[in-house]
Amino acid sequence: MKIVLINPPAPFLMNERVFPNLGLVQLATSLKERGYNLELLDLCGNNNSNQLIQEIAHSADLFGFSSTTPQFIETYKLNSLLKKENPNAKTILGGAHPSAMHSLLKSGRVEDINLQRLNSFDYIFVGEGDESDFNNLKPGWNIAPLIHDIDKSPIPDRSLIDIHSYKYFLNGKETTILMTQRGCPFNCSFCCGRDVEMYRKPRSKSPKRILEELDYLNDKFGYSSFMWFDDEINVNSKRLKDISELLKKRNYIHRGFVRSDLLVKHPETLEYLIDSGFVELCSGVESGSDDVLKRINKGTTSEINSLAAHIIMDKGIKYKAFAMMGHPGETYEEFKKTVQWIKDIKPHGFDISILSPYPGSRLYNLAKDSNKYPEFDREYEGLYFKSIDYSSEESFYKGKPGEYHCNIRTDELTSENLLQLRDNTEKELKRS
């Protein structure tokens, strides 16, 4: 059986060729190692996606699309085009979107239009496919078991894509990504992975395996700079210490995300990160309001976030803070606390986005019907949002400048308020 795995375009991004879809590369590598006849078609940033889909429509027995929720509008179009070109084509949908939609199904939201849209695919795949049998898929939902030992999965073969066409630089060095762990154990209500097993249960690669992958990327592709795409790299301080013992022998530099509360609780982990070669750390601050942080189950406070930022910057490490606006029940005064937090801390970089409820998140899955505001037909604890058909409506929260979309509001902050506040605040903070 011939399989073509497809990474759809993501035209909402400012630049589609920054970070590759490493999960799809991992799957392709695992399947090839197990003897599957496989090709990976990477359409991110490609202006000829329709033509390429038409050209390959008769070239395989199974076509597998990997899709996030904001990508699904493109995925749906390409699947329809492929089926039109070859009515006998068998297609499978995998990736984050179907896994999130399955959590929605389990929550009882069977009436959601987006569940019906999945029926245009012959097979719907939920979970991690590294060890699954693609010769014996059943029509409709296919649920993969959780992979507990991710060291057993092969190192993703970056030669399956044009890896050097993806451009990201850290301290002037060409940088690529890796993932050293899967899953996050925390309970932020906005995260679309809290009710998805593979995103909820943390599993880590061993320090030895991490070093092996870094050396492979250095030896074969010349990379000595790496972006760690883990949700938070400081979940396990003992593991981080063991990693540092190996990485301090290499001249590599790194960037990654940390949990502020864990860093404050275990400040020695910062020394492990420095020894490992980390030159930039980021954290999801989300808000400067303690009330908001409590409502979204962030598990931290503005004071803890401040302490973590100072710990990092006092060591000469670059620090970037990520925040959101439009949280459930958020007021203008609460948002002003986020702005003030950024002004007071003065991080080396910051990003403010508008919250976008996606399937899989508690605030989407547990939302109730609402008629309080026209067009905003769903509500979760003071967050109102529009039901979106992801197959035909754009759903991203932030992309190219001037093309931002906002499908939410609170009682005090309208969609228009949020868009204007975000843009004006960004300009104000960059001036200061």
N, C-alpha and C positions, 0 to 999 in steps of 0.2 A: 504494500500500500504506500502510495506517495502522499505526503502531507506537505502543505505550504502553510507556514505560520505567518500571520500578517500583523504588523504594527501600524495601525491607522494614523493618518495625519492628526496634528493637534494645532490647527491654525490660530487658536485663541492665544497661544503663547507668543511672547515678544520675539522669541527665537526658538524654533523647534529643535535645532541641532545644538543643544547644550548638554543635556544628560540623556543617555540612551535608555531604552526600556530593558533594564538588566534582568528583570524577572522573565521576560520572554526569551532572552538570550540563555538564561539558566535552563528553561524548559527545553529549548531547542538542543542544547548541549546534552542534557540528560537523555532525551529521546534518541539522538544520534548515537550516543554511547551504547544504548540498548538495541541498536541495529535498525532503527527506523530510517526509511528513505525520506529525507526531509530537506526543505529549503526555507529560509527565513527572508521574507520580503519586508523591508523597513521603509515605510512610506512617509515617515515624519520629515517635513520640510520639502517633500517632493511635489512639484507642480503638475506632474503627469499621472497622478494616482488613478484616475478613471481609466486612462489608456493602459496602464500597467495591469490593472485588474482585468480588463477585457482580454489582454494578451495571454494571461495565465489561466483564464477561466476553464480551459479544457486540459490543463496540465497536471492535475492531481486528483486523487480520490477523495481527499478531505482538505477543506480550507478552514484554518483556525484563526479567528480574530481575537486579539487581546485588546480589551477596552476598559478605560476608566469611564466614570459617568459623564464628565464634560466632553470626552471624546466620542460618546455614543452616537451623536448626531452624524458624525463622519462614518463611523463603523456601520451604522444602519444603511446609509446611502450606498456604501461600497458593497455590502452584502446584497442589497436589492439589485445593484448593477450586475454583480457576478451571477446571481440567479437568473436575471434576464438574459444574459449572454449564454449561460449554460443552465437550463432548467433542471438538469439532472445533478447539478453540483450539490454536494453535501457540505454544510457549513456548521462550524461549532463556535460558540461564543464563550470566551474565558476571560480571565483578568479580574480586576477589582469590581467592575460593574455587576456582573452576574452574581458574584459572591455577596455583594451588598444587597442585591435584589432578593436573594434567597433568604437573608435575614429578615427582610421586610415581609416575605411570604410567611415565614415562621411566626412573625408577630401578629398575623391575622389580617394584614392589609391586602387581601386578595383582590380587592376592587381597583387597585392602583393601575392606571392605564399602562404604566411602564412594564408591568409584569406581562401584559398581553403582547407588548412589542417584542418580547423575547421569542415569541412563537414563530417569528420569521426565520429563526435559526433551527436547524435540525436537531442540534445537541446544545445543551446549556451546561457549562462546566463550572463547578463550584469547588474552590480550594486549590491545593498545590498539585500540579500534574506530573512532578518529577518521576513518580513511581507508578503512574496509572497506565492501564492497558487501553490504548487508543484503537485497537483492533476490535474491541467488544463494547463500544459505546451503545447505550440504549437511547431511544428517542426521548427528547425532553431533558429533564434534570439528571445530571450525573454528579454525585457527591464523592469527592476524593478524600481518603483518610488523611489525617494530619501526619506530616513527616516529623518525627521526634528528633532524630539525629541528622542534622543538616550537614554534618561533615561527610556523610555518605554520598551526598550529591556532588557531582564533579564541579571543578572550577569552571565558571562560565567562559566559553570560548569566544572571546571578543572578535576573532577573525570572521565570525558569521555575519558581522555587520561592518560597515566602514567606520571603524571606531575613531579614527583621526579626523573625520568630518564633524565630529561633535567637539565643540570648542568651549572650554571653560578654563579660566586661569586663576591660580592661587599664587600670590607673591610673584607674578610674572611667569610662572611655570605652567605649561600645559598640563591639565589635570583631568583625571578620569574618576569614575565612581566605583565603589564596591559596597557590598552589604555584608556585615559580619554577624548580623542576628536578624531573626524574623520575630515579629510580634512585639506587642507593648502591653504591660500589665495594668495600665492606669485607666481611668474612667471618665475622661473628658467627654461631655455630652455632645459636642460638635463633631467628634471623630467618627468616621463612617466604618471603623473597624471594631467597635466595642461589642457588637453582637456577631462578629465573624470569627470563627475559631482560629484561623491561621493568622489573623491580625491581633488576636487577643492574648495568645499564649506565647511567651517569649522562649526562643530557642537560639542558642549561640554557636557560632563556629569556634573551634578550639584556637588558642593563640598560635599553635604550630601551623594550623591550616590557614590562618590569616596571613602569616608570614609567607607561606608558600604561594598564596595568591598574589600578594604584593610583589614578590620576587619574579613571578611569572609575568606580571604586567610590566615590570621594569626590564626584564631580559628580552621579552618578545616585542614589546611596543615602545620601550624607551621612557615609560612614565616613572617619575620619582615624586609625584605630587598627587594626592588622593582626597576625594570627597567621600566621606563615610555617610551612606544613606540610611543608616539605622535611625529609628525614631529617637533614641537617646543612647549614647555610647557608655554612660556611666551607671547603668542599672546594677552591674555586678562589680564591686570594687576589687575583689580578689582576682577576677578575670582580667580586669584592666591592669592590675599590677603585673600579672604574668605576661600580658601583651607588651608592657613597657620594657620588661627585661629583654625581650627579643628585638623590639623595634629600635631601642637606643643604639643597637649595633649597626643600624642602617641610616643612610643619609636621605631619608624620606621626610616629606612634610605632609600635614594632614589638616582637614577641616571637618567638623562634625557638630552634632547637636547634643546638648546635655539637658538634664532635668535640674532646674535650679535648686529644688529642695534637697535632692540627693547630693548635690555639690556642697551645699551648706552643711549638711549632716556629715559628709565625709570629705572634708577639704583636702585631705591627703591625695585624693584621686586627681586633683589638678596637677600635682607633681608627676604622677604617672603619665598624664596626658602630655606634659611638657617633655618628659623623658622619651615619649613615643614619637615626638616631632610635631605635635599639634601647634599650629600657629594661629588658628582662628576657631572660635567656638561660638555657637548660636544657641538661643533658647527661645521657647515659645512663652513669652510673657503674657500674651493675650489681652490683658487689661491692667490698668493702674488702680482699679477699684477692687477692694477686697470683697465687697458685696457681689460684684459680677463674678469674680474668681470662685466664690462659693457656689453661686448659682450654676456655673458650668462644670462643677466638680473638678476643678483644676488641681486641687490638692496642694496649693501653695498660697502665698500672700504677696502683696506688693513689697513688703519689707524683706521677705526671703528672696524675691526676685532681685531686689536692689543689692542685697548682700552678695548674691552669686555674681552679679555683674561686676561689683567692685573687686571681689576675689580674683576674677579672671583678668580684669584690666590692670590691677595692681601688679600682676606678674608679667605685664608687657604683652599679653595675648590679645589679639583683636577680638572684639565682641560685637555680635549683631543680635538685635532684639526683634522678634516677630510678634506683632500685635494684631488684633482684629477689632472691628466695630460692628454694631448691630447684634450684640448678644441678647439673649432673652431678657426682656424687660429693661434694657439699657436706656438710661436717660442722658440728656446732654451733659449734665454735671458729672455723671460717671465717666463719660467719654473724655471730658476735660482732664480727669485724673490720669488717664492714659497718656495724654499729650504732656501733662506736667511731669509724669514719670520719665518720659523720654528726655525732656528738657533738663531735668535734674541729673539723670544718670549720664547723659551724653555718650551713648554707645558709639562705636566706630561706624556702625550701620544700623538701619532699622527698616522695617517693612510694615505697613499698615494695610490690611486687606479688609474687605467686607465679608462677613460670615455668609456662607452659602449652605443651606441645609441639603445634604445628600442622603439618599437611601443608605441604610446601615447605621446611621447615627441615631442616638436616642431621640434627639429633637425632631428628626424626620419620622422615624418609625413609631414614635409615641404621640405624635401630633394629633390633634382633634379637629373636627370640622369647625369652621368659624364663618360668620357672616358680619362680623363687626366692621370690617373695612371692605369696600368693593374690590373685587379681584383677588384679595388675599383670603383664600378659602381654607387655610390650615393655620393652626395656632399651637404653640408649645410654650407654656409659662411666660406669656407676654412677648413672644416672637411670632410674628405673623408672616406667612409666606404664600406664594402662589404655587399651585400645582403645575408642574411642568411636564410636558411630554418630551423626554430626552431624545426621542428619535427625530424631532423636528424643531425643537426650541433650544437656543443656546442657554447654557446654565452656569457658565464659569463666573467666578466672582471677580477676577481681575486678569487682564491680559494686556493687549496692546494699549498704550496710552490713547485716551479718547474713545475707547471701545469698551469701557467697563459696563457691566450690567449689574443691576441690583433688583432682586426679586423678593426682598424682605422689608419689613418695617417693624418698629415697636410702637407703643402708644404715643411716645413723645417724638421719635425720630422717623420721619417718612423716608421713602426710598430716595426722593430728591434731596432731602437733608443729608442722608448718608453719603451719597455721591459727592455732593458739594463739600461737605465736611472733610471727606477723605482727601480730595484733591487740594483743598485750601490748606489743610493741616500739613500735608506732605511738603508743599511749597514753603510754608512758614518754618517748618523744622529744618528744612535744607538751608534756608537763609540764615538760620541761627547756628 
